[in-house]
């Protein structure tokens, strides 16, 4: 749902559920997970979203946002593509309260989010009356430092 454009917030946006409605940080989103304080939570873990593809070079998960729902803040550390499979209306906010995007998410919309915006910590709010369903496709370089840190050569997740 993220785009490269940013807008400043207004009092009207705050009243309509902008930054004042942002989700609270949790131990998991702060990096203190069951795997240890040094392990950083992955976006699908922070979202409690099902991981559909789990390969060293590719992670794919489904994000479902019900009408009026605000999802937890999560951090993208790798380039990703968002594919809207069931559209609606929504907003994306940085964890600092900066509006990234607001508007219609048409079914079939595809958004590439490249390395120039990383890391991107944000949260998503469904402002419409229909469920929004998105597939996130995260692309990783298995040869990058930190990606191959298990003996079997698979990325640690």
N, C-alpha and C positions, 0 to 999 in steps of 0.2 A: 504494500500500500504506500510505501515511501516514494517520494519523488525528489528531484534535486532542487526544486524551488522551495523557498521559505517565505513565510509571511509573519508579520508581527501580530501579537495578540491584542485584543481590545477588551474593554470592560464587558461589552456585549458577549464576546466569546467566552470570557470567564463565567458569565452568568448562564451561558448555555452549556456548561459542562466542560470547559476547556481545562486549563492546568489545575484549577481548583479540584477537579474530579479525577486527577491522575491517580493511578494505583499506587499503593504503598509499596516500598521496597520490602523484600522478605530476605530471610537468611540465604535462601537459594539464589535470589537475584543479586545479592551482594557478594556472591562467590563462596559462601560458606555452605557447601552441600554435604551430603552424606559421604561423598568420596574424599572429603578433606577440604580444609580452608584454602589450600593452594590450587584447587581445581576450579576452573571457571565454568559456570553453567552455560550450556548450549541454548540457543534460542528456543528450540522445541521443548526443552526441559522447562525453561522459564514459563512457557505458554501452556505446558501440560498437553501438548499436541502430539498426536501419533506420528512417529517417524515411519514413513512409507518405504524409503530407500536408505540404506545405511552402508555406504561404500566409502573407502578411504578418500576418493576424489569427489564424491557426490552425496549430499544429504537432501532428502525430500520429505517435507511434512505438510500436513493438512491443517489449516487454521480455519475454524468456524467461529464467527462472531454473530451472536444473536442480536435482534433489535434492542437498542438501548444499552447493550453490554459494552464495557470497557475492558480490554484484555490487559494482562500484566505487562509492565515494562520488560523489554528483552533487548539483548545486544547482538547485533550482527557484526561478526569479525571477518567475514569472507564475502566476496561478491555473491549476489543472489538475484534470482528472477522470481517475480511474483506473477502468477497466472490467476486471474479472477475467474472461477468456474461457476459462480452464482453471484451476480452483482447486486448492488444496492448503493447506499450512501454511507460515507464514513469520513473520519478524520484520523490523521496521524500526527502525533505530537512527540517532540523530544522529551526526555525525562526532565529537562530544564524548563519545560513549559512553552517551548517555541513551536508554533504551528508549522508543520511541514507541508501538509496537504489537507484540503477539505473539498468535498464534492462527490460527484457520482462516480461509482466504480462499475463500469459496464461489464456485463458478462463477456468474457473473451479478451478483456484487456490484459496486456502483457507489459510488465515494467522491469527493465534491467536496472540494477542498483550496483554500480561499480566500485572499485577500490578507492576512488577519490572521496567517497563519503564515509569511509570506514574509520574507526568503528562507529556504528550507528546504534545508539540506544534510543528506543522509542516505544510508544504504545499506541494502540489502535482502538478507536471507538466507533461503534456502529450507530450512526445518527438517523438511520432510516427505519422502515417498518418491515423490512424483509431480512432474512438471514443472509449474511455475506460469507461465502466460502472461497478460500484462496489456497492455492498450492504454492509453497515456497520451495525453490530449487537452489540450493547452496552449492557453489562450485569451489572445490579446494584443490590445492596443489600438494599431492602426497609427498613430494620431494622437499617441501618447505620445512624449515626447522620447526620442531614441535608437532608436526603432523604425523611423523613416523616415530612414535616413542614407545611402541610395544615390540616385543621380540618377533611377533608374527608379521610385522610390517604394516598392520592395519592402523589407521588413525585412532588415537585415543579419543573417546567420546563419553 
